Amino acid sequence: MSEKKATKRVAPRGLSDKAARLWHGVTDGFTLRDDEYELLEAACREVDLIARMQREIDQDGVMTTGS
């Protein structure tokens, strides 16, 4: 049986500097499987989403519609 050689991947396009640091912090220290790379990319994109949401809250405050 042949073993699949793990290859290091570059950070996905469009990540912020903070998310890219997370990517490199993990990939520089660990060898990941394909499914783990998928989870890491999702986590990095969540870092960016949370930062964007926080900027909007900081700018507009917390708003609700209705009573």
C-alpha positions in Angstrom: 0.0 0.0 0.0 1.4 3.4 -0.9 1.2 6.3 1.5 -0.1 9.6 0.4 2.6 12.3 1.0 1.3 15.3 2.9 1.9 18.5 1.2 1.9 21.9 2.8 -0.7 24.3 1.4 -0.5 28.0 1.0 -3.0 30.2 2.8 -6.3 30.6 0.9 -6.8 33.8 -1.1 -8.6 36.7 0.5 -7.7 36.1 4.2 -6.9 39.1 6.3 -3.4 39.4 8.0 -4.9 38.1 11.2 -6.5 35.0 9.6 -3.3 34.3 7.6 -1.3 34.4 10.8 -3.7 31.7 12.2 -3.3 29.7 9.0 0.5 29.8 9.2 0.6 29.3 12.9 -1.2 26.0 12.5 0.4 24.8 9.2 3.9 25.7 10.3 3.6 23.4 13.3 1.5 20.5 12.2 1.0 18.2 9.2 -2.7 18.3 8.3 -5.0 15.9 6.5 -7.3 17.3 3.7 -10.3 17.5 6.0 -8.3 19.3 8.6 -7.2 21.9 6.0 -10.9 22.4 5.2 -11.7 23.0 8.9 -8.7 25.4 9.2 -9.8 27.4 6.2 -13.3 27.7 7.7 -11.9 28.8 11.0 -9.8 31.4 9.3 -12.8 32.7 7.3 -14.7 32.9 10.6 -11.9 35.1 12.1 -12.5 37.5 9.2 -16.3 37.4 9.5 -16.2 38.1 13.3 -13.8 41.0 12.7 -16.1 42.4 10.0 -19.1 42.0 12.3 -17.3 43.7 15.2 -16.4 46.7 13.0 -20.0 47.1 12.0 -21.1 46.9 15.7 -18.4 49.5 16.6 -19.6 51.8 13.9 -23.4 51.4 14.2 -23.9 50.0 17.7 -26.1 47.1 18.5 -29.4 47.6 16.8 -32.6 45.6 16.9 -35.8 45.9 14.9 -39.2 45.8 16.6 -40.2 46.2 20.2 
